[in-house]
């Protein structure tokens, strides 16, 4: 079983969509978080330590996560999906992007 964490800024649109899309996939447990302090579920050391793979939506998220959680990331995969903040929660285009990009890294 792999633990997979999806990260965006506010944890309101992109990462919760990814969490829902992959919630019932076999062999993975999923969670989501945001890099902003006022995110619905802020990224934490505990979440990074729990995750085997961390997917971020943008390069800025990767930089924030690497900067703040460098030691917790040791031995983990940190993957940037390059998905801009232009989609609503469960937007069909966002769902298709996620389904196209995420599985090849699992």
Phi, psi and omega in degrees: 000129177255141174263125186239126179247130176253133185231132169227204184277301186261349184060041179241330187238291187288307183292322175295327175298313179299317179301316181291318181300319185259007184301326184253014178288144180290150173070009176225148169248139183236153173209170178217157182203171179235151181281337182285148179299330181263020178296155177306314178225095184293146175301142179221164175304318182299316179295317179296318179295325178294323188283143169268324179230134176243120175258125174250154184276329184221161179301326179297323177293320179300315180298316180296314182295316179297319182293320187268333187234031185309312184291324180289339182277351183304127179080006181250157176266130178241113188239128177265124182272350182052053177247111183290163181277071180223024182232149174274168177302129179061023174304128182304326178292318177297316179301315179295319177301313180298314180296333178279329187262321189288311189304328181293345180258356183275000000 
